[in-house]
């Protein structure tokens, strides 16, 4: 049974495309401290269909009209990557809290502007890296931060395989589309290197940031054959710990995602699954003083809903965000730029030297 809390925030969702249909509408419907109040899309046929299916209180064709609605507390930006920051800026300037889909941005300049405007408006912005709200990852994070001692080294990998759409076509309903949907004036998936870094590399960098802390430098290599892209990255965290990140896209294997973290008082092994299974990460934390492994059940693997609930809780209580912040999003953008620069030059790129630029 779905249990709703007495204090709930009203959510307005910008965009009625696949990510809204697969994740955000249901998250609002089931979230304990939120209501699906409004949806907005320029495509009238798509918006009307989503209103019939999900029953928000109101539908908008005009984004400005939704922003002017005083009943809206949170805006979810669920549209093409190129529009993330421009539409988040409008929401922040209207005094709305914002959950913006990942990646935050391809551009440092616009990410810095969003940070500045968010501070002026005194609102909260969270980036939609929902893996932070996976119960297994939350268990691992608590262990690393509070029980495992000092970080020694970290390995993490993210492999979106060649067969993922066979799987997702079976477990997801077919998305409802519209020829009237607004799209960027370029093909976001046309440049595979750029697209894969933004869509998938941002997740991997967020995992490294979540468990290992801020990254100081990256040296990356790219192997590209037969439509398969493999980035191997040697990283150094600002705490001095080394790390290795493996981003492999369209690999001929099953979904491959996880991490190993080595600390002075124990270690962690995590194995993740295709997120659309709503299955939490299998985690084993080794407590050296007890000579035993501990693992959470993690039965609630709907991390999209959990991230929205966590965001709403931080707003209601005025507490710190548990999710990916704007500062984290900026570091991830720097990381993606560093990977690109390192592949092109063969050099180690230090993130504190990256002051501007874009993918």
C-alpha positions as CSV (number, residue, x, y, z in Angstrom):
1,X,0.0,0.0,0.0
2,X,1.1,3.5,-0.8
3,X,1.3,5.7,2.3
4,X,1.3,9.4,2.0
5,X,2.6,11.9,4.6
6,X,0.4,14.8,5.8
7,X,3.0,17.4,4.5
8,X,3.5,17.0,0.8
9,X,5.0,19.2,-1.9
10,X,3.4,19.8,-5.3
11,X,5.5,18.8,-8.3
12,X,5.3,20.1,-11.8
13,X,7.1,18.1,-14.4
14,X,8.5,19.7,-17.5
15,X,8.4,17.2,-20.4
16,X,6.2,14.2,-21.1
17,X,8.8,12.1,-22.9
18,X,10.2,8.7,-22.1
19,X,12.1,9.5,-18.9
20,X,8.9,11.2,-17.5
21,X,6.8,8.2,-18.5
22,X,9.2,5.6,-17.2
23,X,10.2,7.2,-14.0
24,X,9.0,10.6,-12.9
25,X,5.2,10.4,-13.2
26,X,5.1,7.2,-11.2
27,X,7.6,8.6,-8.6
28,X,5.3,11.5,-8.0
29,X,2.3,9.3,-7.8
30,X,3.9,7.0,-5.3
31,X,6.2,9.4,-3.4
32,X,5.2,9.7,0.3
33,X,5.8,13.4,0.5
34,X,4.9,14.7,-2.9
35,X,1.9,15.1,-5.2
36,X,1.8,15.0,-9.0
37,X,0.3,18.4,-9.3
38,X,1.1,19.6,-12.9
39,X,2.7,18.5,-16.2
40,X,3.9,20.6,-19.0
41,X,4.7,19.9,-22.7
42,X,4.4,21.8,-25.9
43,X,3.0,18.8,-27.7
44,X,-0.7,18.9,-27.1
45,X,-1.4,15.4,-28.2
46,X,1.3,14.0,-25.8
47,X,0.3,16.2,-22.9
48,X,-3.4,15.3,-23.2
49,X,-2.6,11.6,-23.3
50,X,-0.4,11.9,-20.2
51,X,-3.1,13.9,-18.4
52,X,-5.5,11.1,-19.1
53,X,-3.1,8.4,-17.8
54,X,-1.6,10.1,-14.8
55,X,-4.3,12.5,-13.7
56,X,-2.3,15.6,-12.5
57,X,-4.4,18.4,-11.2
58,X,-3.5,20.6,-14.2
59,X,-1.7,20.5,-17.5
60,X,0.2,23.3,-19.1
61,X,1.4,24.0,-22.7
62,X,3.3,27.1,-21.5
63,X,6.2,26.6,-19.1
64,X,6.1,30.2,-17.9
65,X,2.5,29.6,-16.9
66,X,3.4,26.6,-14.8
67,X,6.2,28.6,-13.2
68,X,3.8,31.3,-12.3
69,X,1.5,28.8,-10.5
70,X,2.0,29.5,-6.8
71,X,0.9,26.0,-5.9
72,X,4.0,24.4,-7.6
73,X,6.8,23.8,-5.1
74,X,9.2,21.6,-7.2
75,X,10.0,21.5,-10.9
76,X,11.4,18.3,-12.4
77,X,13.3,19.0,-15.6
78,X,12.7,15.9,-17.7
79,X,13.6,17.0,-21.2
80,X,16.6,16.9,-23.6
81,X,20.1,17.5,-22.1
82,X,20.6,20.7,-24.1
83,X,17.6,22.3,-22.3
84,X,18.5,21.2,-18.7
85,X,20.2,24.4,-17.5
86,X,18.2,27.0,-19.5
87,X,14.9,25.6,-18.1
88,X,16.4,25.1,-14.6
89,X,17.4,28.7,-14.6
90,X,13.9,29.9,-15.4
91,X,12.5,27.7,-12.6
92,X,15.1,29.0,-10.1
93,X,14.4,32.6,-11.0
94,X,10.7,31.9,-10.4
95,X,11.5,30.7,-6.9
96,X,11.0,27.0,-7.5
97,X,13.1,24.1,-6.2
98,X,14.5,22.0,-9.1
99,X,15.2,18.4,-9.6
100,X,17.0,18.3,-13.0
101,X,17.8,15.2,-14.9
102,X,21.4,14.2,-15.3
103,X,23.8,15.3,-16.7
104,X,23.5,18.8,-15.2
105,X,25.2,20.3,-18.2
106,X,27.7,20.0,-21.0
107,X,29.0,23.5,-20.3
108,X,30.9,24.9,-17.2
109,X,29.8,28.4,-18.0
110,X,26.1,27.7,-17.8
111,X,26.6,25.4,-14.7
112,X,28.3,28.2,-12.9
113,X,25.5,30.6,-13.8
114,X,22.9,28.1,-12.4
115,X,24.9,27.9,-9.1
116,X,25.0,31.7,-8.9
117,X,21.3,32.1,-9.6
118,X,20.3,29.3,-7.2
119,X,22.2,31.0,-4.4
120,X,20.4,34.3,-5.1
121,X,17.0,32.7,-5.1
122,X,17.6,30.7,-2.0
123,X,16.2,27.5,-3.4
124,X,17.5,23.9,-3.7
125,X,18.7,22.2,-6.9
126,X,19.4,18.5,-7.1
127,X,20.8,16.6,-10.1
128,X,19.0,13.3,-11.0
129,X,21.8,10.8,-10.3
130,X,19.3,8.4,-8.6
131,X,21.9,5.7,-7.9
132,X,22.8,7.6,-4.7
133,X,19.4,6.6,-3.4
134,X,19.8,2.9,-4.1
135,X,19.5,1.2,-0.7
136,X,22.7,-0.9,-1.4
137,X,24.7,2.2,-2.3
138,X,23.3,4.0,0.8
139,X,24.5,1.1,3.0
140,X,27.9,1.2,1.3
141,X,28.2,5.0,1.7
142,X,27.5,4.8,5.4
143,X,30.1,2.1,5.9
144,X,32.7,4.0,3.9
145,X,32.1,7.3,5.7
146,X,31.6,6.0,9.2
147,X,33.1,2.5,9.7
148,X,35.7,1.6,7.1
149,X,38.5,3.9,8.2
150,X,40.6,5.8,5.6
151,X,40.1,5.3,1.9
152,X,43.0,3.5,0.2
153,X,41.7,3.0,-3.3
154,X,38.6,2.7,-5.5
155,X,37.6,1.0,-8.7
156,X,34.3,1.5,-10.4
157,X,32.8,0.4,-13.7
158,X,29.8,1.1,-15.8
159,X,29.0,-1.1,-18.8
160,X,25.8,-0.4,-20.7
161,X,25.6,-3.5,-22.9
162,X,24.7,-4.1,-26.5
163,X,21.5,-5.9,-25.6
164,X,20.0,-3.5,-23.1
165,X,17.1,-2.4,-25.4
166,X,16.0,-6.0,-25.8
167,X,15.7,-6.1,-22.0
168,X,14.1,-2.7,-21.5
169,X,11.6,-3.3,-24.4
170,X,10.4,-6.3,-22.4
171,X,10.1,-4.6,-19.0
172,X,8.9,-1.2,-20.0
173,X,5.7,-0.1,-21.8
174,X,6.4,1.4,-25.2
175,X,6.8,5.1,-24.8
176,X,4.1,7.3,-26.2
177,X,5.7,9.9,-28.6
178,X,4.6,12.9,-30.5
179,X,5.9,14.4,-33.7
180,X,5.2,17.8,-32.1
181,X,7.7,17.3,-29.3
182,X,10.4,20.0,-29.0
183,X,13.9,18.8,-29.8
184,X,17.3,20.5,-29.9
185,X,18.5,21.8,-33.2
186,X,21.1,19.1,-33.4
187,X,21.2,15.3,-32.9
188,X,22.3,14.8,-29.3
189,X,23.1,11.1,-30.1
190,X,25.0,11.9,-33.3
191,X,28.4,12.2,-31.7
192,X,28.7,9.0,-29.8
193,X,31.7,10.0,-27.8
194,X,30.0,13.0,-26.5
195,X,26.6,11.3,-26.0
196,X,28.0,8.3,-24.1
197,X,30.2,10.5,-21.8
198,X,27.2,12.6,-20.9
199,X,24.6,9.9,-20.6
200,X,26.7,7.2,-19.0
201,X,30.0,8.7,-18.0
202,X,28.2,11.2,-15.8
203,X,26.8,8.3,-13.8
204,X,30.2,6.7,-13.4
205,X,31.8,10.0,-12.3
206,X,29.0,10.5,-9.8
207,X,29.7,7.1,-8.3
208,X,33.4,7.9,-7.9
209,X,32.5,11.3,-6.4
210,X,29.9,9.7,-4.0
211,X,32.2,7.1,-2.6
212,X,35.7,8.5,-3.1
213,X,35.3,12.2,-2.8
214,X,36.4,15.0,-5.2
215,X,38.6,13.9,-8.1
216,X,41.8,15.8,-8.5
217,X,43.1,14.4,-11.9
218,X,42.2,12.1,-14.7
219,X,44.2,10.4,-17.4
220,X,42.0,8.6,-19.9
221,X,42.4,6.3,-22.8
222,X,39.7,5.3,-25.3
223,X,39.4,2.1,-27.4
224,X,36.8,2.3,-30.1
225,X,36.1,-0.8,-32.3
226,X,33.0,-2.2,-33.9
227,X,30.7,0.3,-32.4
228,X,32.0,-0.4,-28.8
229,X,33.5,2.4,-26.8
230,X,35.8,1.7,-23.8
231,X,37.2,4.5,-21.7
232,X,39.8,3.5,-19.1
233,X,40.6,6.3,-16.6
234,X,43.3,6.5,-14.0
235,X,42.2,9.0,-11.4
236,X,43.6,10.5,-8.3
237,X,41.3,11.8,-5.6
238,X,42.2,15.0,-3.8
239,X,42.6,13.0,-0.6
240,X,45.5,11.3,-2.4
241,X,43.9,7.9,-3.1
242,X,44.2,6.3,-6.5
243,X,41.3,5.1,-8.5
244,X,40.4,3.4,-11.8
245,X,37.2,4.0,-13.7
246,X,36.0,1.8,-16.6
247,X,33.2,3.2,-18.9
248,X,32.3,0.6,-21.6
249,X,29.3,1.2,-23.7
250,X,27.6,-1.3,-26.1
251,X,29.9,-4.0,-24.8
252,X,29.0,-7.6,-25.9
253,X,28.0,-8.9,-22.4
254,X,25.3,-8.4,-19.8
255,X,24.8,-5.2,-17.9
256,X,28.0,-4.5,-16.0
257,X,28.1,-1.9,-13.2
258,X,29.7,-1.9,-9.8
259,X,32.6,-0.9,-7.6
260,X,35.3,-2.0,-5.2
261,X,36.4,0.2,-2.4
262,X,39.4,-0.6,-0.2
263,X,39.8,1.1,3.2
264,X,42.0,0.7,6.3
265,X,39.3,-1.1,8.3
266,X,37.5,-3.0,5.6
267,X,36.3,-3.1,2.0
268,X,33.2,-2.9,-0.1
269,X,32.1,-4.8,-3.2
270,X,29.0,-3.6,-5.1
271,X,27.3,-5.1,-8.1
272,X,24.6,-3.0,-9.8
273,X,21.8,-4.0,-12.2
274,X,20.0,-2.4,-15.1
275,X,18.1,0.3,-13.2
276,X,14.8,-0.5,-14.9
277,X,14.7,-3.8,-12.9
278,X,14.2,-1.6,-9.8
279,X,16.6,-4.0,-8.0
280,X,19.0,-2.5,-5.5
281,X,22.8,-3.0,-5.8
282,X,24.2,-6.2,-4.2
283,X,26.6,-4.9,-1.6
284,X,29.1,-6.7,0.7
285,X,30.8,-4.7,3.3
286,X,33.7,-6.4,5.1
287,X,34.1,-5.4,8.7
288,X,37.8,-6.3,9.4
289,X,37.5,-6.1,13.2
290,X,34.6,-8.6,13.2
291,X,35.9,-10.7,10.3
292,X,32.5,-10.7,8.7
293,X,30.6,-9.4,5.7
294,X,27.3,-7.6,6.0
295,X,24.8,-6.9,3.3
296,X,21.5,-5.1,3.2
297,X,18.4,-6.6,1.7
298,X,17.5,-3.4,-0.1
299,X,14.0,-4.5,-1.0
300,X,12.9,-1.0,-2.1
301,X,14.9,-0.5,-5.3
302,X,12.7,2.2,-6.8
303,X,15.6,4.8,-6.7
304,X,13.8,7.3,-8.9
305,X,11.0,7.6,-6.3
306,X,13.5,7.6,-3.4
307,X,15.5,10.4,-4.9
308,X,12.4,12.6,-5.2
309,X,11.3,11.8,-1.6
310,X,14.8,12.6,-0.4
311,X,14.8,15.9,-2.3
312,X,11.4,16.8,-0.9
313,X,12.4,15.9,2.6
314,X,15.5,18.2,2.5
315,X,13.2,21.0,1.3
316,X,10.6,20.4,4.0
317,X,13.1,20.0,6.8
318,X,15.6,22.6,5.5
319,X,18.3,19.9,5.7
320,X,21.3,19.3,3.5
321,X,20.8,17.5,0.3
322,X,21.7,13.8,0.2
323,X,21.6,13.7,-3.6
324,X,23.9,15.2,-6.2
325,X,24.3,19.0,-5.6
326,X,25.1,21.7,-8.2
327,X,28.7,21.7,-6.9
328,X,28.8,17.9,-7.6
329,X,27.3,18.5,-11.0
330,X,30.0,21.0,-11.8
331,X,32.7,18.6,-10.8
332,X,31.1,15.9,-13.0
333,X,31.1,18.3,-15.9
334,X,34.7,19.1,-15.2
335,X,35.4,15.4,-15.1
336,X,33.7,14.8,-18.5
337,X,35.7,17.6,-20.0
338,X,38.9,16.2,-18.5
339,X,38.2,12.8,-20.0
340,X,37.7,14.3,-23.4
341,X,40.9,16.4,-23.1
342,X,43.0,13.6,-21.9
343,X,41.9,11.3,-24.7
344,X,42.8,14.0,-27.2
345,X,46.1,14.9,-25.7
346,X,47.3,11.8,-23.9
347,X,48.0,13.9,-20.9
348,X,46.9,13.8,-17.3
349,X,44.3,16.6,-16.8
350,X,44.0,18.3,-13.4
351,X,40.4,19.3,-12.7
352,X,41.3,22.5,-10.8
353,X,42.8,23.9,-14.0
354,X,39.5,23.6,-15.8
355,X,37.8,27.0,-15.4
356,X,35.7,27.0,-18.6
357,X,34.7,24.9,-21.5
358,X,32.1,22.5,-22.8
359,X,31.7,19.1,-24.4
